[in-house]
Amino acid sequence: MSPTGPTGYADLARFAIATGRLGEVADAVRAGLEANPHNPVLEGLCAYAAVEALSRSDAGAAASLHESLLAQDPRSPDAWHWISVYLEAAGHKTGSEEALRRAQQLAPRLKPNDYQERLLCGR
């Protein structure tokens, strides 16, 4: 049975993260975002899983998840914010700063803490 709606895909991604199956997160996120573009929860979970993959030295999963983030609509401030988080964790300070500036240009009213709240609250 396939998940439906962004909540189902987010739940699937959370389960994959919790059970250490980080490669499956990318599939859940891609499928969820295909049906629900710009979903801040799915974009945030993708970045969280990518950072977790880095911490576990799982370069393949990290790269796949990073690609999923890069494939998002370039007008999504959430995607740019989470790309900046991933790049910072990967040690790419300049790229992280550039991505964060892009997020701020797209949504000047949103601050870094707002993205975390959007991830937790789903808005």
N, C-alpha and C positions, 0 to 999 in steps of 0.2 A: 504494500500500500504506500503510495506516495504522499508526502505532506501537501497540505493545501494552504495557500496564503502565506504571508510573510512570517506569521507566528509559528507555523508548522516548520518552515525551513529554518527559522532561528532556533527552535527547539532541537531540531536535528543537528545543527551546527554546534550548539552547546553540548549535546550528548557526545558528539565526536570529539570535541575538545576535552571533555571530562574523562573520556575513556582513552585518551592519547592517540586517537586515530585522526591526526591532523590533516592527512591527505584528503580525507573525506569531507572536511570542512569546505574546501574549495568547491567541490561538487555541489554541496548544499547551498552555498552562497551564490554560486553562478546560477543555479536553477531558480532560487528565490528571487534574485535580482532581475532575472529575465522576465519574470512575471510581475515584479514589483520594483521598478527602477527607483533609485535614490532612497532606498530604505536605510535609515541611519543605523538600525540595529544590525542588519546583515553586513553593512560595510564595516561597522565597528568590530563585530565578531570575526570578520575576515582578518582585520589587522591584529586583533588580540591573538588569534591562532598563529599568524605569521611570526609575531614576536615570541610566542611560546615555542614555535618550531626552531627559531634561532637559539633560544636558551637550551634546547635539547640537541643542538648541533644537527638538526634535520634539515640540511640545506635544500633538499628536493622539495619538501613540503613548504618551506619558507619561500622558495622561488615561485612555486605554483600559486601560493596565496598572494604573494606580491603581484604576480601577473593578474590575478583576479581583481585586485584593487586598481591596477593600472587600466584595466579594461572598462572601468566605470565611466559614466558620462563625465566629460571634463568640466561640466557645469555643476557638479556635485561638490559643495563645500565639505560635506562629511567625508567623501572619498579622499579629498586632498588633505584634510586634517589627519585621517588615519594613515595615509601614505607618509605624512611627516613623522608620525609616531613610529612607524615601522623603520623608516630610514634612520631615525635617531638611534633606535635599538641596534640597527645594523652598523652603526658607526659612521654614517654618512651625514655629518652635521650640515654641510652646505646644502645638500639636497633636501634635508629635513626643513631647514629654514625657508628654502624656496617654496616647498609644498605648503608650509604653514602660511606664508605670505599669500599664496594663491587662494587658500581657504578664506583668509581674511578679506581678500578682494571680493570674493563671491558672496560672502555673508559677513559684512562688517559688524553686525550686531552680535554675532556669536563669538564667545570667548572660549578658550580651551576647556574650561570646566563644563561649558554648555554641551559640548560634544559627548562628554562622559555621561551627563544626565540624559541626553538623547538616547545613548546606548542603553542605559538602564531602564528608562521609561518608555522607550519606543516612539518618541515623537521628535 
